[in-house]
Amino acid sequence: MGKDESENRFSTQRIETLIDGIFAIAMTLLVFNIKLPERAEIADGAALSASLAVLGPHFVAFGQSFLLLSFFELS
């Protein structure tokens, strides 16, 4: 194994690709924290608004976590 071959084996591009994949998986897993209400619970527009209001903090946490992960990804 020559010097050129060992440099290709441990190049930073491979590590960067691995980290990109890890961040992509972490960002995808954030969505699983948001649980939608049952369809039977939503009878009219007011019930839909109330259900979305209850989910509001989950959407905010999702947005903040997604932005935080994207900032780490870019740095």
Secondary structure, 3 states (H helix, E strand, C coil): CCHHHHHHHCCHHHHHHHHHHHHHHHHHHHHHHCCCCCHHHCCCHHHHHHHHHHHHHHHHHHHHHHHHHHHHHHC
